[in-house]
Amino acid sequence: MSSLVSIVLQNTDDARAIIDAVMTDNPEAVASRYPAMVKIDSPGELVMNKASIADRLGRDFELQEIHLCLVNISGNIDEDDDRIVLRWNS
């Protein structure tokens, strides 16, 4: 069984669009919703695609903007201009 990776985001308007995109792109992910934040857990890896997030926001989106609503990350980060991937390196 794979280890879980996770991301925790503040519960803001932009973060809700990011969460929607992440949940759509990662069907095995599970979102735990709290009043001030949302934690997304996924087995193995979690992918955040720039195009999916921009589509949900209805505007251009730079992946570095995710830091404006980021609370916590659990996993190793691999990122480029188009996506961020969380996974545990072996």
Phi and psi in degrees as GROMACS dihedral restraints (atoms count N, CA, C in turn):
[ dihedral_restraints ]
;  ai    aj    ak    al  type     phi  dphi    fc
    3     4     5     6     1   -77.0    20    10
    4     5     6     7     1   150.6    20    10
    6     7     8     9     1   -75.7    20    10
    7     8     9    10     1   150.3    20    10
    9    10    11    12     1   -80.1    20    10
   10    11    12    13     1   141.1    20    10
   12    13    14    15     1  -111.6    20    10
   13    14    15    16     1   158.7    20    10
   15    16    17    18     1  -153.4    20    10
   16    17    18    19     1   159.7    20    10
   18    19    20    21     1  -137.1    20    10
   19    20    21    22     1   140.7    20    10
   21    22    23    24     1  -119.4    20    10
   22    23    24    25     1   126.2    20    10
   24    25    26    27     1  -122.3    20    10
   25    26    27    28     1   146.8    20    10
   27    28    29    30     1   -62.5    20    10
   28    29    30    31     1   154.1    20    10
   30    31    32    33     1   -90.1    20    10
   31    32    33    34     1    77.3    20    10
   33    34    35    36     1  -116.3    20    10
   34    35    36    37     1   171.1    20    10
   36    37    38    39     1   -57.9    20    10
   37    38    39    40     1   -50.3    20    10
   39    40    41    42     1   -63.6    20    10
   40    41    42    43     1   -41.0    20    10
   42    43    44    45     1   -64.0    20    10
   43    44    45    46     1   -35.3    20    10
   45    46    47    48     1   -62.7    20    10
   46    47    48    49     1   -36.6    20    10
   48    49    50    51     1   -68.3    20    10
   49    50    51    52     1   -40.4    20    10
   51    52    53    54     1   -62.5    20    10
   52    53    54    55     1   -45.9    20    10
   54    55    56    57     1   -60.3    20    10
   55    56    57    58     1   -44.6    20    10
   57    58    59    60     1   -59.3    20    10
   58    59    60    61     1   -44.9    20    10
   60    61    62    63     1   -64.6    20    10
   61    62    63    64     1   -44.9    20    10
   63    64    65    66     1   -63.1    20    10
   64    65    66    67     1   -42.9    20    10
   66    67    68    69     1   -66.1    20    10
   67    68    69    70     1   -36.0    20    10
   69    70    71    72     1   -68.9    20    10
   70    71    72    73     1   -41.5    20    10
   72    73    74    75     1   -77.6    20    10
   73    74    75    76     1   -14.1    20    10
   75    76    77    78     1  -129.8    20    10
   76    77    78    79     1    80.1    20    10
   78    79    80    81     1   -60.5    20    10
   79    80    81    82     1   -21.3    20    10
   81    82    83    84     1   -86.3    20    10
   82    83    84    85     1    -6.5    20    10
   84    85    86    87     1   -72.2    20    10
   85    86    87    88     1   151.8    20    10
   87    88    89    90     1  -125.5    20    10
   88    89    90    91     1   128.2    20    10
   90    91    92    93     1  -101.4    20    10
   91    92    93    94     1   131.0    20    10
   93    94    95    96     1  -109.9    20    10
   94    95    96    97     1   117.0    20    10
   96    97    98    99     1  -101.9    20    10
   97    98    99   100     1   131.0    20    10
   99   100   101   102     1  -125.6    20    10
  100   101   102   103     1   166.4    20    10
  102   103   104   105     1   -56.6    20    10
  103   104   105   106     1   -39.5    20    10
  105   106   107   108     1  -106.1    20    10
  106   107   108   109     1    -8.4    20    10
  108   109   110   111     1  -156.2    20    10
  109   110   111   112     1   165.9    20    10
  111   112   113   114     1  -131.8    20    10
  112   113   114   115     1   128.8    20    10
  114   115   116   117     1  -106.5    20    10
  115   116   117   118     1   128.3    20    10
  117   118   119   120     1  -112.9    20    10
  118   119   120   121     1   121.7    20    10
  120   121   122   123     1  -109.4    20    10
  121   122   123   124     1   143.7    20    10
  123   124   125   126     1  -146.0    20    10
  124   125   126   127     1   138.4    20    10
  126   127   128   129     1   -74.9    20    10
  127   128   129   130     1   128.9    20    10
  129   130   131   132     1    86.9    20    10
  130   131   132   133     1   -66.4    20    10
  132   133   134   135     1  -154.2    20    10
  133   134   135   136     1   161.8    20    10
  135   136   137   138     1  -136.1    20    10
  136   137   138   139     1   124.6    20    10
  138   139   140   141     1  -110.3    20    10
  139   140   141   142     1   132.0    20    10
  141   142   143   144     1  -117.0    20    10
  142   143   144   145     1   109.6    20    10
  144   145   146   147     1   -95.1    20    10
  145   146   147   148     1   126.9    20    10
  147   148   149   150     1   -55.3    20    10
  148   149   150   151     1   -46.2    20    10
  150   151   152   153     1   -63.1    20    10
  151   152   153   154     1   -41.5    20    10
  153   154   155   156     1   -64.8    20    10
  154   155   156   157     1   -41.7    20    10
  156   157   158   159     1   -67.9    20    10
  157   158   159   160     1   -45.4    20    10
  159   160   161   162     1   -59.7    20    10
  160   161   162   163     1   -39.9    20    10
  162   163   164   165     1   -61.7    20    10
  163   164   165   166     1   -43.8    20    10
  165   166   167   168     1   -68.1    20    10
  166   167   168   169     1   -36.2    20    10
  168   169   170   171     1   -77.7    20    10
  169   170   171   172     1   -24.1    20    10
  171   172   173   174     1    74.9    20    10
  172   173   174   175     1    26.2    20    10
  174   175   176   177     1  -158.0    20    10
  175   176   177   178     1   168.6    20    10
  177   178   179   180     1   -61.7    20    10
  178   179   180   181     1   147.0    20    10
  180   181   182   183     1  -140.8    20    10
  181   182   183   184     1   127.1    20    10
  183   184   185   186     1   -97.3    20    10
  184   185   186   187     1   131.9    20    10
  186   187   188   189     1   -56.5    20    10
  187   188   189   190     1   -28.0    20    10
  189   190   191   192     1   -63.9    20    10
  190   191   192   193     1   -19.4    20    10
  192   193   194   195     1   -63.7    20    10
  193   194   195   196     1   -20.1    20    10
  195   196   197   198     1   -60.4    20    10
  196   197   198   199     1   -26.6    20    10
  198   199   200   201     1   -66.6    20    10
  199   200   201   202     1   -19.3    20    10
  201   202   203   204     1   -69.2    20    10
  202   203   204   205     1   -22.6    20    10
  204   205   206   207     1  -122.9    20    10
  205   206   207   208     1     6.9    20    10
  207   208   209   210     1   -76.4    20    10
  208   209   210   211     1   131.9    20    10
  210   211   212   213     1  -105.0    20    10
  211   212   213   214     1   -46.6    20    10
  213   214   215   216     1  -159.1    20    10
  214   215   216   217     1   152.4    20    10
  216   217   218   219     1  -132.7    20    10
  217   218   219   220     1   140.7    20    10
  219   220   221   222     1  -126.1    20    10
  220   221   222   223     1   106.6    20    10
  222   223   224   225     1   140.1    20    10
  223   224   225   226     1   167.7    20    10
  225   226   227   228     1   -86.3    20    10
  226   227   228   229     1   142.8    20    10
  228   229   230   231     1  -100.8    20    10
  229   230   231   232     1   132.0    20    10
  231   232   233   234     1  -126.0    20    10
  232   233   234   235     1   116.4    20    10
  234   235   236   237     1  -136.0    20    10
  235   236   237   238     1   151.5    20    10
  237   238   239   240     1  -137.9    20    10
  238   239   240   241     1  -164.2    20    10
  240   241   242   243     1   -70.4    20    10
  241   242   243   244     1   -19.4    20    10
  243   244   245   246     1  -109.4    20    10
  244   245   246   247     1   -16.2    20    10
  246   247   248   249     1  -162.4    20    10
  247   248   249   250     1   158.1    20    10
  249   250   251   252     1  -119.1    20    10
  250   251   252   253     1   132.4    20    10
  252   253   254   255     1  -122.4    20    10
  253   254   255   256     1   128.3    20    10
  255   256   257   258     1  -102.5    20    10
  256   257   258   259     1   130.8    20    10
  258   259   260   261     1  -161.5    20    10
  259   260   261   262     1   158.5    20    10
  261   262   263   264     1   -88.4    20    10
  262   263   264   265     1   126.2    20    10
  264   265   266   267     1   -76.5    20    10
  265   266   267   268     1   139.3    20    10
